[in-house]
């Protein structure tokens, strides 16, 4: 359940936000600017690459690192294959996670290690393995972390992870990982790097526009803005007690939708499914007619539900960027959903570059996940 009254109570939201999630979402633009400056100070803009890497490998734990790998792969397109190295092991807390390089990886490849922690022993071992094979290593990690010590110098290039203006460098990795802006702290230096080696187009002026778009979106979605004119609060209220089916269309919308599903689970404890149009229609069509459909319970009139949680009902969330060639499956998506009496929420960014559109979609959905987390936690009963 969602306490919708909390959404329009900024002071109460601030009290509920013990992890500083709203602050993290609001500071995403500042994090982009700081991260871009750190990338320049680390020497990325002065690199003299001898050509594009054959493949880009990405390794790191958590939602932020997974999001970075997805974003890099989507933006790089066909320029080079982007492969996320999946960790193996038991638990990150026990230091048991390990990463291994593919057997074919060598000196013509690039290894990216984004992490909000930097203390994972497996990442330092991976960097050492890459160094022995002659693979170029670039890490984005907290400045004083063990990984930074392992990578900095002749073994690779380290970019210190950016902190926001009012955040100390000593804040814990859990605090950093929980904040939505952690994604931008890890992602921005890699945008600078991949622009430098020619895998995507992200010059300084584009990054400035991205930061500006994040700032403007934070103003529209901030806690002081009422729900009726706040797209993030509106989306949070619409998704309460639902199973979100996140359907995406366009290059920027795909990774934004997948990240939204991940942060809904991580921050708000809400399961969600993401798929790209038009494949989403057959993939999720049965959910619209099955147990999660509106009015799916035929004996609703006869059952006493006072002590039962409300059943989840599917709700389509349509995230759209400009589709390639102007072709769109959105009308078919709306027809399918409405034909099953399923409600739809839609988000479409303002005009701008692909990175600006991506930034707006990520910002609105990050804010929505935070509001869902705070307003749901506020009414969670405590076990005596």
C-alpha positions as CSV (number, residue, x, y, z in Angstrom):
1,X,0.0,0.0,0.0
2,X,1.0,3.6,-0.6
3,X,0.5,6.5,1.8
4,X,-0.5,9.1,-0.9
5,X,-0.8,11.8,1.7
6,X,2.9,11.6,2.3
7,X,3.7,12.5,-1.3
8,X,2.4,16.0,-0.7
9,X,4.0,16.4,2.7
10,X,7.6,17.5,1.9
11,X,8.7,17.7,5.6
12,X,7.3,14.2,6.3
13,X,9.1,12.9,3.1
14,X,12.4,14.4,4.4
15,X,11.9,12.6,7.8
16,X,11.2,9.3,6.0
17,X,14.2,9.7,3.7
18,X,16.8,8.4,6.1
19,X,19.1,7.3,3.3
20,X,19.1,10.6,1.5
21,X,17.5,9.1,-1.7
22,X,15.7,12.3,-2.7
23,X,18.9,14.2,-2.3
24,X,20.7,11.7,-4.4
25,X,18.1,12.0,-7.2
26,X,18.2,15.8,-7.0
27,X,22.0,15.9,-7.2
28,X,22.3,13.8,-10.4
29,X,23.1,16.9,-12.5
30,X,25.8,18.0,-10.1
31,X,27.2,14.5,-10.1
32,X,27.6,14.6,-13.9
33,X,29.5,17.9,-13.7
34,X,31.8,16.7,-11.0
35,X,32.4,13.3,-12.7
36,X,33.2,15.0,-16.0
37,X,35.8,17.2,-14.2
38,X,37.3,14.1,-12.5
39,X,37.6,12.4,-15.9
40,X,39.4,15.4,-17.3
41,X,41.8,15.6,-14.3
42,X,42.5,11.8,-14.6
43,X,43.7,12.4,-18.2
44,X,41.0,10.8,-20.2
45,X,40.6,13.8,-22.5
46,X,44.3,13.7,-23.3
47,X,44.4,10.0,-24.3
48,X,45.8,9.3,-27.7
49,X,44.0,6.1,-28.7
50,X,45.3,4.0,-31.6
51,X,41.8,3.0,-32.6
52,X,38.6,1.6,-31.3
53,X,38.8,-1.4,-29.0
54,X,37.7,-4.8,-30.4
55,X,35.4,-5.3,-27.4
56,X,34.4,-3.5,-24.2
57,X,34.2,-5.6,-21.1
58,X,32.4,-4.3,-18.0
59,X,32.7,-5.7,-14.5
60,X,31.2,-4.5,-11.3
61,X,28.6,-5.4,-8.6
62,X,25.2,-4.0,-8.0
63,X,22.4,-2.2,-9.9
64,X,24.5,0.8,-10.8
65,X,27.2,-1.2,-12.5
66,X,24.6,-3.4,-14.3
67,X,22.9,-0.2,-15.5
68,X,26.3,1.2,-16.7
69,X,26.9,-1.9,-18.8
70,X,23.4,-1.8,-20.3
71,X,23.7,1.9,-21.1
72,X,27.1,1.6,-22.6
73,X,26.0,-1.3,-24.8
74,X,22.9,0.5,-25.9
75,X,24.7,3.7,-26.8
76,X,27.7,2.1,-28.4
77,X,25.4,0.2,-30.8
78,X,27.3,-1.7,-33.4
79,X,30.6,0.2,-32.8
80,X,31.9,-2.6,-30.7
81,X,30.4,-5.4,-28.7
82,X,29.9,-4.6,-25.0
83,X,29.9,-7.5,-22.6
84,X,29.1,-7.5,-18.9
85,X,31.2,-10.0,-17.0
86,X,28.9,-11.7,-14.6
87,X,30.3,-12.3,-11.1
88,X,30.4,-15.8,-9.5
89,X,30.5,-16.6,-5.9
90,X,28.4,-16.6,-2.7
91,X,27.9,-13.1,-1.4
92,X,29.5,-9.7,-2.0
93,X,29.5,-9.0,1.8
94,X,31.7,-12.0,2.4
95,X,34.1,-10.9,-0.3
96,X,33.4,-14.1,-2.3
97,X,32.4,-12.6,-5.6
98,X,34.8,-13.3,-8.4
99,X,35.1,-12.1,-12.0
100,X,36.9,-13.9,-14.8
101,X,38.0,-12.6,-18.2
102,X,36.9,-14.5,-21.4
103,X,39.6,-16.7,-22.8
104,X,39.8,-14.6,-26.0
105,X,40.3,-11.2,-24.3
106,X,43.6,-9.6,-25.0
107,X,45.5,-6.4,-25.7
108,X,43.0,-5.0,-28.2
109,X,40.2,-5.0,-25.7
110,X,39.1,-2.6,-23.0
111,X,38.0,-3.4,-19.5
112,X,35.8,-1.0,-17.5
113,X,35.4,-1.4,-13.8
114,X,32.7,0.8,-12.3
115,X,32.0,0.3,-8.6
116,X,30.6,2.4,-5.7
117,X,32.6,0.3,-3.2
118,X,36.0,-0.6,-4.6
119,X,36.8,-3.0,-1.7
120,X,35.7,-6.2,-3.6
121,X,38.8,-8.4,-3.7
122,X,37.6,-10.0,-6.9
123,X,37.8,-6.8,-8.8
124,X,41.4,-6.1,-7.8
125,X,42.2,-9.7,-8.9
126,X,40.4,-9.1,-12.2
127,X,42.4,-5.9,-12.8
128,X,45.6,-7.8,-12.1
129,X,44.6,-10.5,-14.6
130,X,43.8,-7.9,-17.2
131,X,47.2,-6.2,-16.7
132,X,49.0,-9.5,-17.3
133,X,47.1,-10.0,-20.6
134,X,47.9,-6.5,-21.7
135,X,44.2,-5.3,-21.6
136,X,43.6,-1.6,-21.0
137,X,41.9,-1.1,-17.6
138,X,39.8,1.9,-16.7
139,X,38.2,2.0,-13.2
140,X,35.7,4.4,-11.6
141,X,35.8,3.8,-7.9
142,X,36.1,5.7,-4.5
143,X,39.4,7.5,-4.3
144,X,40.7,5.7,-1.2
145,X,39.5,2.2,-2.1
146,X,41.7,-0.9,-2.5
147,X,40.7,-1.1,-6.2
148,X,42.0,2.4,-6.7
149,X,45.3,1.4,-5.3
150,X,45.4,-1.7,-7.5
151,X,44.6,0.1,-10.7
152,X,46.2,3.5,-10.4
153,X,49.5,4.0,-12.2
154,X,51.0,1.7,-14.7
155,X,48.3,-1.0,-14.3
156,X,45.5,1.2,-15.6
157,X,43.6,4.5,-15.4
158,X,41.7,5.4,-12.3
159,X,38.9,8.0,-12.2
160,X,37.9,8.8,-8.6
161,X,34.1,8.4,-8.2
162,X,32.4,11.8,-8.0
163,X,30.7,12.9,-4.8
164,X,27.9,15.5,-4.9
165,X,28.5,19.0,-3.5
166,X,27.2,18.2,0.0
167,X,28.4,14.7,0.3
168,X,31.7,13.8,1.9
169,X,34.1,11.4,0.3
170,X,33.9,9.3,3.5
171,X,30.3,8.3,3.1
172,X,29.8,4.6,3.0
173,X,29.5,2.6,-0.2
174,X,26.0,1.5,0.9
175,X,25.0,5.2,1.0
176,X,26.4,5.8,-2.4
177,X,25.0,2.7,-4.0
178,X,21.5,3.5,-2.7
179,X,21.4,7.0,-4.2
180,X,20.1,7.2,-7.7
181,X,22.9,9.6,-8.7
182,X,25.4,6.8,-8.2
183,X,24.7,5.7,-11.7
184,X,25.8,9.1,-13.1
185,X,28.9,9.1,-10.9
186,X,30.0,5.9,-12.6
187,X,28.6,6.4,-16.0
188,X,29.8,9.9,-16.9
189,X,33.6,9.3,-16.9
190,X,33.0,6.3,-19.1
191,X,31.0,8.5,-21.5
192,X,34.0,10.8,-21.7
193,X,36.3,7.8,-22.3
194,X,34.1,6.1,-25.0
195,X,33.7,9.5,-26.7
196,X,37.5,9.8,-26.8
197,X,38.0,6.3,-28.4
198,X,35.2,6.9,-30.9
199,X,32.6,4.4,-29.7
200,X,29.9,7.1,-29.1
201,X,29.3,10.8,-29.3
202,X,29.4,12.5,-25.9
203,X,31.5,15.8,-26.1
204,X,31.7,18.2,-23.2
205,X,28.9,20.4,-24.5
206,X,26.5,17.4,-24.6
207,X,27.4,16.4,-21.0
208,X,26.6,20.0,-19.9
209,X,23.2,19.7,-21.6
210,X,22.7,16.3,-19.8
211,X,23.4,17.9,-16.5
212,X,21.1,20.8,-17.2
213,X,18.3,18.4,-18.2
214,X,18.8,16.5,-15.0
215,X,18.6,19.7,-13.0
216,X,15.4,20.8,-14.8
217,X,13.8,17.3,-14.3
218,X,14.8,17.4,-10.6
219,X,12.9,20.7,-10.2
220,X,9.8,19.2,-11.8
221,X,10.0,16.1,-9.7
222,X,11.1,17.5,-6.4
223,X,9.3,16.9,-3.1
224,X,7.9,20.5,-2.9
225,X,6.0,20.0,-6.2
226,X,2.4,18.8,-5.8
227,X,1.5,15.4,-7.1
228,X,-0.9,16.7,-9.8
229,X,1.9,18.5,-11.5
230,X,4.8,16.2,-10.6
231,X,5.4,13.4,-13.1
232,X,7.4,11.3,-10.7
233,X,4.9,11.5,-7.8
234,X,2.0,10.8,-10.3
235,X,3.8,7.7,-11.6
236,X,4.5,6.5,-8.1
237,X,0.8,6.9,-7.1
238,X,-0.3,5.1,-10.3
239,X,2.0,2.2,-9.6
240,X,0.9,1.5,-6.1
241,X,-0.4,-2.1,-5.6
242,X,0.4,-2.9,-9.3
243,X,2.6,-5.2,-11.2
244,X,4.4,-2.7,-13.6
245,X,4.8,-3.9,-17.1
246,X,7.4,-1.5,-18.5
247,X,7.2,-1.3,-22.2
248,X,9.9,0.7,-24.0
249,X,10.3,2.1,-27.5
250,X,13.4,3.9,-28.8
251,X,17.2,3.6,-28.1
252,X,17.2,5.6,-24.9
253,X,14.0,4.1,-23.5
254,X,15.2,0.5,-23.5
255,X,18.0,0.8,-20.9
256,X,15.9,3.4,-18.9
257,X,13.1,0.8,-18.6
258,X,15.3,-2.0,-17.5
259,X,16.9,0.2,-14.9
260,X,13.5,1.3,-13.7
261,X,12.5,-2.3,-13.1
262,X,15.8,-2.9,-11.2
263,X,15.4,0.2,-8.9
264,X,11.7,-0.6,-8.3
265,X,12.8,-3.9,-6.9
266,X,15.9,-2.6,-5.1
267,X,14.4,0.6,-3.5
268,X,10.7,0.0,-3.3
269,X,10.5,-3.8,-3.1
270,X,8.1,-3.8,-6.1
271,X,8.5,-6.5,-8.8
272,X,8.4,-5.2,-12.3
273,X,8.9,-6.6,-15.8
274,X,10.5,-4.7,-18.7
275,X,10.5,-5.5,-22.4
276,X,10.9,-3.5,-25.6
277,X,8.2,-3.0,-28.1
278,X,7.0,-4.7,-30.2
279,X,8.3,-7.9,-28.5
280,X,6.6,-6.8,-25.3
281,X,3.2,-7.4,-26.7
282,X,3.4,-11.2,-27.1
283,X,5.8,-11.5,-24.1
284,X,3.4,-9.8,-21.6
285,X,0.1,-10.3,-23.3
286,X,-0.9,-13.2,-21.2
287,X,-0.3,-11.2,-18.0
288,X,-3.0,-8.8,-19.1
289,X,-5.6,-11.6,-19.4
290,X,-4.4,-13.8,-16.5
291,X,-4.2,-13.6,-12.7
292,X,-2.9,-10.0,-12.9
293,X,-5.6,-8.6,-15.1
294,X,-8.0,-6.0,-13.8
295,X,-11.0,-7.9,-12.2
296,X,-9.2,-11.2,-12.4
297,X,-10.7,-12.5,-9.2
298,X,-14.2,-13.9,-10.0
299,X,-15.2,-14.4,-6.3
300,X,-14.3,-10.9,-5.1
301,X,-17.8,-10.3,-3.9
302,X,-17.9,-13.3,-1.5
303,X,-14.4,-13.0,0.1
304,X,-13.6,-11.2,3.2
305,X,-10.4,-9.3,2.4
306,X,-10.1,-7.2,5.5
307,X,-6.9,-9.0,6.6
308,X,-5.6,-9.8,3.2
309,X,-3.1,-7.7,1.2
310,X,-4.5,-6.1,-2.0
311,X,-3.7,-8.3,-5.1
312,X,-1.3,-6.9,-7.6
313,X,-2.9,-5.8,-10.9
314,X,-0.9,-5.3,-14.1
315,X,-0.3,-1.7,-15.2
316,X,1.5,-0.8,-18.4
317,X,4.2,1.9,-18.2
318,X,5.0,3.1,-21.7
319,X,8.5,4.8,-21.9
320,X,9.0,6.3,-25.3
321,X,11.9,7.9,-27.1
322,X,11.9,8.8,-30.8
323,X,11.5,5.4,-32.6
324,X,13.8,4.7,-35.5
325,X,12.4,5.7,-38.8
326,X,9.3,7.2,-37.2
327,X,7.7,3.7,-36.9
328,X,5.9,3.1,-33.6
329,X,4.2,0.2,-31.9
330,X,2.6,2.6,-29.3
331,X,-0.9,2.5,-30.8
332,X,-0.9,-1.3,-30.8
333,X,0.4,-1.3,-27.2
334,X,-2.4,1.0,-26.1
335,X,-5.0,-1.0,-27.9
336,X,-3.8,-4.3,-26.3
337,X,-3.8,-2.8,-22.8
338,X,-7.1,-1.0,-23.0
339,X,-8.7,-4.0,-24.7
340,X,-7.9,-5.9,-21.4
341,X,-9.0,-2.9,-19.3
342,X,-5.4,-2.4,-18.1
343,X,-4.4,1.2,-17.1
344,X,-1.5,2.8,-18.9
345,X,1.1,5.4,-17.7
346,X,3.2,7.1,-20.3
347,X,6.4,9.0,-20.2
348,X,8.1,10.7,-23.2
349,X,11.0,13.1,-22.9
350,X,11.3,16.6,-24.3
351,X,13.2,17.2,-27.6
352,X,17.0,16.9,-27.4
353,X,19.9,14.6,-28.0
354,X,19.7,10.9,-27.2
355,X,21.7,11.4,-24.0
356,X,19.4,14.2,-22.9
357,X,16.3,12.0,-23.5
358,X,17.9,9.2,-21.6
359,X,18.8,11.5,-18.7
360,X,15.2,12.7,-18.4
361,X,13.7,9.2,-18.5
362,X,16.2,8.0,-15.9
363,X,15.6,11.0,-13.6
364,X,11.8,10.8,-13.6
365,X,11.8,7.0,-13.0
366,X,14.4,7.2,-10.3
367,X,12.4,9.9,-8.5
368,X,9.2,7.7,-8.9
369,X,11.0,4.7,-7.4
370,X,12.2,6.8,-4.5
371,X,8.7,8.1,-3.8
372,X,7.3,4.6,-3.9
373,X,10.0,3.5,-1.5
374,X,9.3,6.3,1.0
375,X,5.6,6.3,0.9
376,X,5.3,2.6,1.1
377,X,7.8,2.3,4.0
378,X,5.9,4.9,5.9
379,X,2.9,2.7,6.4
380,X,4.7,-0.7,6.7
381,X,3.6,-2.3,10.0
382,X,6.3,-3.0,12.5
383,X,6.4,-6.5,14.1
384,X,6.2,-6.1,17.9
